[in-house]
């Protein structure tokens, strides 16, 4: 990629290199023989992989780590007071946001950017499978691991670059996509935006940067319809877009079957029946994600048969309603969901699976999100058909906020809805010990959250398998 030549003689340091997106960008640069170093606060498999490629990584943040760097790359999780970032700014070392560096990498390619509050990673994964099926050899950057590319990035020789466009800090505006997707819009990340209108304005600016006729929007989503199409796009009048949904749009799905990790539907394009689509995933949300991927693939000129086969071959993203295993007729599922509407989607998907009891272990993610969406969490965690177990909040390096805790959240839910089956269950270790004692045959056991809640299911599954094989 000619655009990367300007980095050939640079030393690029990643603060927080162990993050899933940061590590992917670092790996991508390594593929083009660019000098990379990094730092983080804890060790993980992504760091282990980078070290195996010869990358020097410090498990601490210290200004000494960046004194020889030419460029610093940060994610939105890095606070302004980080000592490496402070040193870089004080000494005029160029600082790139994660998305800014990603935009630099993608400059020579035709960019397909997938944005939205939810569904970005799965939709990008579906596009990955479709483009691989079409032998287009795309470059990929995705926010979760998929087996098809043995990870979450791929440096390809083809003309397309497929990536997620993160709206959380406005950095999606670094992109100039040929094709853009907006899966949905919900009022989140308001600690960055300050208000909902600024969020909607940013999403509108994003699609305005899209190439001619390349905008793809979900008509099933109220946020897209009200705050993007009606309030902004229709008033502008100059932008064309392709819509998709279950009830209307250029691309529409009529669902036939939706259960037990399998979905089939009839696909229509502009009212004309195209074919029957089969997927190894469940849930209406995944039908919508697939319609977005289909629309983008057709915009890119791909063949219907490759699109259909590519969708069927896609088995999901790690931590997106991921089936981890089964023992004693207990199914273990893990999901990254951390927003109330995502939790609602996971619960709907869980009800599509046959079980005698749904045990839903949730770990709230970040104190600010828990505070800002407190009432929404109370509402979604009140389904009487589910047994809820709430572990301590995963801080994501945020300081605690007074009166915001999992224990208090549970207490308020039980006070308002005494019939709801919900329990505060403490730390990861405490939850593991308690839940292993009460889990039963034919249960569906879900671990849900963007932190380390998955460890509970992994540990119990491993323990039960050991007992079974003893």
Steps between C-alpha positions, in 0.01 A plus 500: 500500500671815376333714765695321774839591355505822702514288817786274384771690688283583804476341842131475590405445865153375604372599844260221599632263234318199647157628394334300227502783244835647603674162475346444156634831366841421647499159329396662173795740514734212580387327180650797315829492698421813702669537841246457781529514881232511767392514860202389705399444860440125479616201297268314260506272196510792255818626665644148501438477124668835435799405713537183296543730198782685672311800638642660817210550743516644852235401753484845653448856382814709540634795302824306445305270267436776245816710503628343178159487327417703188124439516263406782171315443226514766147371540212685665567296815828684567449789745659841440713464812672182374874566552600379152236714332594801714867462406415465130293819497755695704775399258309543174487130413222444246195335661253302288164381622439133425250577223731766356778244455249251358387763248862550396541125445182484289570805281605301192199268515128524430366527853185331632432647846241345733362726772216499750436457870474121467571231242819647354722201573257233381417693181872547428551128562224414253660726239834331566348158430326623184812667357716197577241280327529733199881466492537879528787476756384802705684673780305465825492671838231369735420546869490130581673176405357277226628160391488590130805725538637338819468827689366850441707641217620411152734685265378408153603591147148574376351843437267508804566579864218400739490643851282616786458874550477578870261779594593507871745790470413652163808347339294342220526839329861417408360256242404576139310184409386384158223313678366575849252311716308631801339205680325708769545808719435520873582789736820362651851642557342825613790552741698575181232670291334699776157462340302281262489756219880508477501122465241510219685785328820293506327197348358723229842649425631144471253393233547830314865401449392181321553448127214545255201270570701313762288573809321199654254557787283276719137608463398275787678723751315796654821692561600477134150585376432792732839655567684427177251465215206723600683764703810537288522305176153588369552868576828495309340327201830447323598158633381169359498191719415131491267380776449156649262346753249230582196698388633749243808611315685408182619180672238319703479166683201277564611269782411133464683338793689652791617263775780277631790685338338495160300754302351489153315774315381602156700791362332771291668780310275788395200273536644214290572162662872422473563176689471319831772601745625258766724602790665316789388775738178590677307821568325772301796728569722264303252495213530880490880479522501260207283736291752778562782271389308390192430860401868597539619195309267577211620862498851358469394293198500154655303207359177383665620140532822602675301722737258220588779243549712746697217570743439131559869437567512768770475347847521818704753709689662401826296637792195577281247242623786254479422137579781395733400139556254260659528258792225318693252654252607846622570740212758774564471826304713814525415846367670840501172691549529793743222743396137443610370452145779247438401312814142492375619352170703231681196406710284468186763280337527287814126438493540356149707217651342208678570493874317453828659806661695801375776606739622845396825620660555870430798722570428872456776679307628841619357708781397784267297272272334332798411842644376652173286198407396402851124495438543319167701227673231470766236451233684245288612294801141445611391220265324245720595209273872543577716435807740796531833506684680836509873520572700808594543779245799467267660843536702511173746719695230747605488625861205389711192721511318538832171310523558319168549127555365164390375435853293818502367431150374158611348643817299758304375240252387269780335790681299600191441149364507246787407212268809545281756224556818707541797473735817699562779245494824692565837455333594268216643245746200520732259464209685199362488315831132577564374427150682170464300372798157592361532434126280212380445274201325659200592851617607768254789682667590843360788726598438852372712816507800673343738427786632167633167338592569227242744346750208377710354285223842381385593388851173322571500329160858381552423376850188308393687340210778389735247343736328328208828353375629398844 
